[in-house]
Amino acid sequence: ASLRKIKAAWLVAPVDPSTSISPTNARGFANVPASPLPFPALIAASANDPYATVEYSRRCARDWGAAFTAVGALGHINGNSGLGDWPQGRGLLASLLNG
C-alpha cells in the first residue's frame, strides 16, 4: 500500500521483543527503525502489560514521532483482554482519526 493512503496508525500495546517473555512472533520486530513515521500515530500502553513497560512504549512513541497515552492497568491489550467493545479505545481511535 502506498504511504499516501495511510491516514494514521493506532498502535496498541506494542510488545518489547527484547524481553524474555515476549511472544516468539514478536521477536521479528527487534530491529524496527527508530525514525518518525510519515503519518500521524498514537501509541496506547497499559501500566501492567507483561510484554512491555510503559517506558518502552513511551520510547517507541518518541522514536516514531507518535502521540502517547497511558490507558491504566489493563494487562496486555488484545482480543483476549476481556475489554469487549472498549469505549476508551474507540474514543482514542476517533480522536486520532479526527485530528
N, C-alpha and C positions, 0 to 999 in steps of 0.2 A: 504494500500500500504506500502511496505517496505521502510524505510528511505533510503536504499541504492539506490532506484530507483529515488529519488528526486535529480535532478541536481542543482536546485536553486529555490528561491522563490522571486517573484517580488510583493511587497505589495504596492499597490497604494491607497493613501488617507485613511489610517486607521482611523476609527471613534472612538472618545473618548466616551466610553459608560457611563461615569460619568456626561456628560453634560445634562442639562435639555432638550435640543432639539434633543438629539441623537435618531435615529430611534429605535423603540421598539425592533426590532430583533437584534440590536447591543448590547443590554444590557447583553446578554448572554456571552459577551466577557469581562466582568468586572474583572474577576479573571484569566486572561491569565498569565501563568508563565512568570516571568521576568528573563529568563535564555537564554544563547546563543543557537541559532538554530544549528543543526548539519549539516548544508549545507549553501552555500553562499546565501545571501539575500540582497535585495535592497529595501529601502522604498522611495517612491516618494510622496512629500507633496506639496499642494498648499498653497500659502500665505494667501488666503482668504476663506479657506474651512470653512463653517459654523459649521461643525461637529467635527473639531479638530484643535487645534492650531499647528503651525509649531513646537513649543516647545514640544508638546505632541508627535508628530511623531518623532522628533529627540530623545526623551527619549526612545520611543519604539525601535528605531534603536540601541541605545546604549545598552539597556537591552538585545536585541536579537542578538547582535553582527553583525548587518547588516550595510551595507553602507547606506548613506542618501543623498538625493538630493532634493533641493527645486526647483520646476518647474515653479515658477512665480504665478501670481494671476489668477488661472483657476477655482475658485469655488470648489465645491465638484466634484472630477473626477470620473465619472461613465458613463454608456452608454447613459445617458440623458444630458451629459455636452455640447454637440454640438461640440466636438473636432474632430469628424469624424475619419479618419484614424490615427490621432495624430502622425505625424512623430517624434516628440521629444520623445514620449513614446516608439515608435518602436526602436529608437536608444538606449534608456536606456535598454530596454529588450535585444537587441542584445549585448550590452556591458557586461551585466550580464552573458549571456549565453556563451560568448566568453572569459570570464575570464578577 
